[in-house]
C-alpha cells in the first residue's frame, strides 16, 4: 500500500549532509533542502531510512519521519518556489493543485 511521509533532517557535518541529501533524492521528492516527500510502501521507506541510518552519526544528527494523512489539508504559505503560472509536475497528481495557492 502506498503511503505519504514527510522526512526531514538536520545533519551537523557537511560531508554527511551531502551524502544524506543524495540518498534521500534517490528515494523521495525534495520539498526544501532538508525536507522530502516520500510516497511509497513501508518496505521502501524502511530501505531509505536504513541507507540514511548507515550515514548519520546519531549523537549529532537528527532525522525525523512523519506520516501524512491520505486526505489531509496540504498548503504552502509564503514565497512561491516557482514563478506565477508554473506548476511543478514532479509532485504526485493528488498533491499538485494544493501547492498552487493564489494571492488574495
Backbone as CSV, one residue per row, in Angstrom:
resi,resn,N_x,N_y,N_z,CA_x,CA_y,CA_z,C_x,C_y,C_z
1,UNK,0.841,-1.187,0.000,0.000,0.000,0.000,0.883,1.246,0.000
2,UNK,0.563,2.188,-0.844,1.324,3.424,-0.956,0.882,4.411,0.119
3,UNK,1.872,4.995,0.783,1.608,5.996,1.821,2.485,7.213,1.564
4,UNK,2.101,8.334,2.162,2.869,9.576,2.058,3.567,9.855,3.380
5,UNK,4.841,10.231,3.310,5.633,10.535,4.502,6.404,11.820,4.271
6,UNK,6.547,12.612,5.308,7.392,13.785,5.291,8.652,13.436,6.083
7,UNK,9.811,13.568,5.454,11.081,13.234,6.097,11.941,14.492,6.130
8,UNK,12.429,14.816,7.318,13.298,15.970,7.481,14.537,15.583,8.252
9,UNK,15.599,16.335,8.045,16.832,16.005,8.750,17.639,17.251,9.063
10,UNK,18.465,17.131,10.095,19.417,18.159,10.496,20.737,17.428,10.723
11,UNK,21.665,17.597,9.806,22.936,16.880,9.828,24.051,17.883,10.132
12,UNK,24.858,17.593,11.142,25.852,18.558,11.621,27.132,18.618,10.786
13,UNK,27.452,17.580,10.050,28.697,17.525,9.292,28.400,17.730,7.802
14,UNK,29.084,18.670,7.137,28.795,18.957,5.725,28.941,17.731,4.801
15,UNK,29.917,16.890,5.057,30.109,15.710,4.215,28.940,14.729,4.383
16,UNK,28.544,14.475,5.625,27.401,13.599,5.867,26.123,14.217,5.305
17,UNK,26.000,15.529,5.429,24.829,16.240,4.919,24.662,15.988,3.420
18,UNK,25.737,16.126,2.668,25.679,15.889,1.231,25.333,14.448,0.897
19,UNK,25.892,13.515,1.645,25.615,12.097,1.409,24.157,11.765,1.714
20,UNK,23.641,12.295,2.828,22.235,12.053,3.183,21.324,12.655,2.123
21,UNK,21.640,13.859,1.669,20.816,14.509,0.646,20.766,13.660,-0.628
22,UNK,21.896,13.121,-1.057,21.924,12.296,-2.264,21.094,11.013,-2.092
23,UNK,21.199,10.385,-0.931,20.398,9.176,-0.680,18.913,9.526,-0.703
24,UNK,18.548,10.601,-0.020,17.140,10.992,0.025,16.616,11.332,-1.370
25,UNK,17.420,12.003,-2.184,16.986,12.371,-3.536,16.748,11.137,-4.409
26,UNK,17.385,10.027,-4.074,17.157,8.785,-4.815,15.850,8.109,-4.432
27,UNK,15.291,8.466,-3.287,14.089,7.795,-2.784,12.858,8.692,-2.728
28,UNK,13.046,9.999,-2.629,11.923,10.889,-2.347,12.049,12.195,-3.132
29,UNK,10.997,12.997,-3.089,10.948,14.276,-3.788,11.329,15.394,-2.829
30,UNK,12.350,16.204,-3.179,12.710,17.301,-2.282,11.642,18.393,-2.294
31,UNK,11.261,18.812,-1.099,10.312,19.916,-0.943,11.102,21.180,-0.581
32,UNK,12.036,21.055,0.305,13.028,22.057,0.675,14.355,21.311,0.733
33,UNK,15.457,21.990,1.058,16.747,21.303,1.017,16.794,20.088,1.938
34,UNK,16.269,20.201,3.133,16.346,19.067,4.056,14.975,18.495,4.413
35,UNK,13.983,18.741,3.558,12.634,18.205,3.738,12.240,17.477,2.454
36,UNK,11.817,16.224,2.604,11.462,15.406,1.451,10.080,14.806,1.621
37,UNK,9.409,14.592,0.495,8.131,13.891,0.456,8.409,12.500,-0.092
38,UNK,8.175,11.490,0.734,8.324,10.106,0.303,6.941,9.539,0.047
39,UNK,6.748,8.961,-1.133,5.493,8.305,-1.472,5.844,6.886,-1.883
40,UNK,5.367,5.927,-1.118,5.679,4.545,-1.441,5.268,3.601,-0.340
41,UNK,5.841,2.412,-0.398,5.493,1.350,0.547,6.293,1.485,1.843
42,UNK,5.830,0.796,2.867,6.561,0.754,4.131,7.946,0.120,3.932
43,UNK,8.012,-0.878,3.066,9.287,-1.545,2.787,10.272,-0.570,2.140
44,UNK,9.808,0.209,1.176,10.666,1.196,0.525,11.130,2.265,1.498
45,UNK,10.241,2.681,2.386,10.606,3.662,3.405,11.673,3.098,4.325
46,UNK,11.510,1.843,4.737,12.496,1.204,5.607,13.859,1.118,4.921
47,UNK,13.874,0.829,3.621,15.132,0.773,2.871,15.792,2.150,2.831
48,UNK,15.003,3.185,2.571,15.515,4.551,2.537,16.125,4.939,3.881
49,UNK,15.363,4.718,4.950,15.848,5.100,6.278,17.030,4.253,6.721
50,UNK,17.113,3.020,6.250,18.261,2.174,6.563,19.530,2.734,5.921
51,UNK,19.415,3.188,4.670,20.566,3.800,3.996,21.005,5.076,4.709
52,UNK,20.030,5.887,5.112,20.345,7.130,5.825,20.972,6.814,7.181
53,UNK,20.438,5.824,7.863,20.941,5.441,9.179,22.402,5.015,9.130
54,UNK,22.808,4.414,8.026,24.200,3.973,7.880,25.157,5.148,7.707
55,UNK,24.637,6.322,7.369,25.467,7.503,7.118,25.564,8.418,8.334
56,UNK,24.458,8.610,9.031,24.410,9.633,10.087,25.181,9.216,11.338
57,UNK,25.481,10.218,12.148,26.028,9.995,13.488,24.889,10.307,14.458
58,UNK,24.289,9.299,15.083,23.116,9.539,15.931,23.387,10.422,17.143
59,UNK,24.663,10.649,17.476,24.987,11.540,18.591,24.893,13.014,18.200
60,UNK,24.955,13.305,16.892,24.972,14.695,16.444,23.893,15.024,15.417
61,UNK,23.367,14.044,14.728,22.423,14.266,13.635,21.009,13.869,14.041
62,UNK,20.032,14.444,13.335,18.627,14.194,13.634,17.878,13.946,12.331
63,UNK,17.179,12.831,12.239,16.337,12.507,11.088,14.957,12.172,11.632
64,UNK,13.935,12.795,11.058,12.565,12.572,11.521,11.673,12.220,10.341
65,UNK,10.723,11.344,10.599,9.826,10.859,9.554,8.399,10.907,10.088
66,UNK,7.522,11.625,9.375,6.147,11.802,9.813,5.174,11.291,8.755
67,UNK,4.230,10.436,9.145,3.221,10.002,8.173,2.248,11.148,7.885
68,UNK,1.842,11.262,6.640,0.861,12.270,6.258,-0.481,11.588,6.024
69,UNK,-1.569,12.209,6.459,-2.883,11.616,6.194,-3.156,11.615,4.696
70,UNK,-3.824,10.591,4.219,-4.063,10.468,2.779,-4.964,11.573,2.235
71,UNK,-5.831,12.123,3.062,-6.730,13.171,2.589,-6.616,14.431,3.443
72,UNK,-5.451,14.672,4.016,-5.274,15.838,4.875,-5.079,17.125,4.097
73,UNK,-5.239,18.235,4.779,-5.020,19.553,4.190,-3.538,19.736,3.894
74,UNK,-3.216,20.189,2.698,-1.830,20.423,2.302,-1.765,21.782,1.616
75,UNK,-1.054,22.714,2.247,-0.944,24.067,1.713,0.479,24.560,1.806
76,UNK,0.772,25.598,1.038,2.049,26.282,1.122,1.744,27.750,1.388
77,UNK,2.443,28.329,2.341,2.277,29.742,2.671,3.638,30.403,2.526
78,UNK,3.673,31.552,1.909,4.946,32.256,1.766,5.364,32.364,0.316
79,UNK,6.636,32.647,0.134,7.203,32.882,-1.187,7.021,31.659,-2.076
80,UNK,6.566,31.893,-3.294,6.383,30.800,-4.242,7.739,30.250,-4.661
81,UNK,7.800,28.944,-4.824,9.044,28.320,-5.252,9.231,28.411,-6.758
82,UNK,8.143,28.624,-7.488,8.189,28.767,-8.937,7.446,30.035,-9.337
83,UNK,7.749,30.587,-10.507,7.033,31.794,-10.959,5.537,31.549,-11.095
84,UNK,4.754,32.639,-11.041,3.302,32.534,-11.202,2.962,31.831,-12.512
85,UNK,1.969,30.956,-12.457,1.510,30.259,-13.646,2.261,28.981,-13.958
86,UNK,3.346,28.707,-13.238,4.132,27.495,-13.472,3.829,26.508,-12.353
87,UNK,3.456,25.296,-12.736,3.208,24.247,-11.755,4.238,23.151,-11.953
88,UNK,4.805,22.695,-10.853,5.799,21.634,-10.896,5.095,20.295,-11.005
89,UNK,5.351,19.564,-12.066,4.670,18.292,-12.274,5.365,17.140,-11.559
90,UNK,6.441,17.413,-10.815,7.137,16.378,-10.071,6.351,15.882,-8.873
91,UNK,5.378,16.662,-8.433,4.537,16.220,-7.320,3.475,15.266,-7.830
92,UNK,3.091,14.322,-6.999,2.005,13.423,-7.399,0.741,14.221,-7.687
93,UNK,-0.060,13.766,-8.617,-1.269,14.472,-9.030,-2.156,14.895,-7.868
94,UNK,-2.390,14.042,-6.839,-3.273,14.471,-5.747,-2.720,15.657,-4.956
95,UNK,-1.395,15.880,-4.976,-0.822,16.971,-4.191,-0.617,18.236,-5.010
96,UNK,-0.396,18.105,-6.297,-0.044,19.233,-7.151,-0.926,20.459,-7.005
97,UNK,-2.241,20.358,-7.182,-3.096,21.540,-7.122,-3.059,22.258,-5.776
98,UNK,-2.768,21.541,-4.700,-2.772,22.165,-3.382,-1.585,23.103,-3.183
99,UNK,-0.579,23.004,-4.028,0.589,23.856,-3.885,0.492,25.103,-4.751
100,UNK,-0.602,25.281,-5.467,-0.792,26.444,-6.326,-1.827,27.354,-5.675
101,UNK,-1.428,28.090,-4.659,-2.335,28.949,-3.896,-2.254,30.353,-4.474
102,UNK,-3.401,30.906,-4.847,-3.455,32.250,-5.414,-3.354,33.290,-4.305
103,UNK,-2.749,34.441,-4.626,-2.667,35.557,-3.671,-4.004,36.243,-3.589
104,UNK,-4.391,36.640,-2.387,-5.683,37.303,-2.194,-5.588,38.767,-2.513
